[in-house]
Amino acid sequence: MKLIIFFGLIVLTLIGSLVFGRNNLKNNNNPAKTIIKVILINIIILGLGSIWWFLTETDGISQVIGVMIYLGSIVGISLIDIVLIYVWNGLAKRD
């Protein structure tokens, strides 16, 4: 059950940040501010997930690996968000 929550948080953060980024870009039309907000959301949610994992897992290796997976997810999701926000911004300017 913990693994479902662990990986579900990553998927939920990805979907949530994409939806938030798309909606914020429609309202602001400023990709830089949108990217900063989305990255901060990723850091906060997955940072809290890292703290949760570190406190609930008893094995030291598992704690470190879980936190590293969350850190890698922050980077990966942020890169996906940056690329898609700039693509969406370019498509919005063409219309």
Secondary structure, DSSP 8 states (H G I E B T S, - for coil): -HHHHHHHHHHHHHHHHHHHHHHHHHHH--HHHHHHHHHHHHHHHHHHHHHHHHHH---HHHHHHHHHHHHHHHHHHHHHHHHHHHHHHHHHHH-
